Amino acid sequence: MGNSAREQDSENGSYVVVARRYRPRDFDQLVGQDHVAKALQGAIETSRVGHAYLFTGARGVGKTSTARIFAKALNHPGGPTAHPDSESDIAQAIDSGEDVDVIEIDGASNRGIDEIRSLRANVGVRPSRSRYKIYIIDEVHMLTGAAFNALLKTLEEPPEHVKFIFCTTDPEKIPITVLSRCQRFDFAPVESSKIVGRLREIVEAESNTADEEALELLARRAAGSMRDSQSLLEQVLSFSDGHLTADQVHAMLGTADDQRLHRLAQAMQARDAAAAIAQVDEAVAAGVDAGRLTEQMLGYFRDLMAVSVGCDASMMRYAAGSMHESLVELGRSWGLQTVLAIVGLVDETLVRIRHSVHARVLLESTLIQICHLPDLQAIVDLTSAAKEAGAGSGEKKNIVSRAVARPVAAAPVGSAPATVTAAPSANAADAPASPAPPVSPTPVASAVDASAGHEVNGNAASHATPSPASASPAVTPPAAPVAAPAAQQTASTAVAEPVAGSKPPITDAELQSVWPQILDEMDPITATLVKAAERVAVPSPGVVELTFPETSGLAMSRCGSPTNKDEIVRTATRVTGRQVSLAFATGTKAPVVAQAVAKPKTKNRMQRMREIESNPMVRACVELLGAEIVRIDTPRN
């Protein structure tokens, strides 16, 4: 802290930015990189100093500062020490970048092979006043491939008086041949609490005051970069009047406060799109950028996702820890599955905003989508309940599919069990007009009532024939059942798909008249397979026979699978009102295409002999060579 005046003097009275003025001068001042400091100090104390080091990490976490501290420790006038004196001439020259034996090279602007050749030529020159000549190459990944190749030999076997320290934010771009010759140290992002402590020290040194919330906002915004946090602090200090507040931070950085984000999330949870858009309008009017607000939303929902899976306040990275209980309540009412879907939507919107000039429109459209999201957690819970309810029956798959398709929109998860009804079908008129006894719970009702302990066998509910004499509830609920009107019970019976056995079996004429309706109401995939049949008939009472041509064997085998066969029987039963069974037959055979090969008309030997003899080429050969025709071969195709 006491170096502020000295650095300002060294700059001839010009202003020195906070990030440079409060740069760490020794290992003790290095914040957030204790593992690196301890390893380097141990190497010095045990005389295990390597010839090449690689410091990797995000921007502003202390890589170059650590390289300078390490250089001061190695070139300390009294010998290498883990605690260098920052007041010595060598240390001050290294801090200001003016030491002749510590050469700092910017890899981005000195990336060619010529610069590396110059470095190799100067490596053999001994240091002028220090023990080591130290090369610090920042952003070393920017060097060209030829430059790396030129450096390899020197890097592997440098002179005893030379040390290399490489700093990079992208180690993946460095050739493996270089990585294998260096000791690598990975610098971690600085924790927010440590950044807050360092910012507090700087504020006090600058004779200012700041609210703790304001410093936490700066630390969270820096995202682990100490240098970024100090630059932001300097920016807002110039905006304040000596006391830094959270409102000043939001106003200067164009961000929304946590309460504004929480109100926006509450409006979306209440499915009030108008209120959500009003919140965005209010934020933009207060100076909040729409793109920045979207980034903050992603961080907010990240914390909401974390608390929804049981994380405590210490795992929150973007919202204040004091909001933990509010986020827990919001996550409980929203559901984890919905929160995960929102995170994906907001992230996709951020990608689109980066390629568009209409950030606000994209944000508002995303808010409306979130307000109209289905209750995904309710769907997941209902599916789980349906699976548990159907675990003991033979129609588990059908119960799950019907439970997901039908009752999701009826009532939210956790509501009291209700009677599942449906619109009366075309056969509702056939039902008796007098009140019927209570109908056994359908598979759908079983799925909804699973949490209450009601369980119904799916096969029994599907094929039982209710009658005034025999129908009774399969499971007695805790409360006395209330008889429903006849129309409602008929509709409930239609959901479970039982078939009255009082009607005569279906005839072929009746089947032909309703067959188009059966195909229309059937599952589209199954209907496509059934349409391959060339004939549908009723050869015996209650039996529907599908006749497939021999060329449609695959379609017939697929129709015979349990899922498709059950769909055909169930649809035909529902439409006709009669219990039917299914049979398959093979019809017309595939026509045999006779591939008659027309034999070319063969000429007799004498005809061919005359043709050959009359051929000009053959005659010329006979006359010139005195040749004779001995054999005639049939040409091969």
Order of alpha helices (4+ residues) and beta strands (2+ residues): alpha-alpha-alpha-beta-alpha-alpha-beta-alpha-beta-alpha-beta-alpha-beta-alpha-beta-alpha-alpha-beta-alpha-alpha-alpha-alpha-alpha-alpha-alpha-alpha-alpha-alpha-alpha-alpha-alpha-alpha-beta-beta-alpha-alpha-beta-alpha-alpha
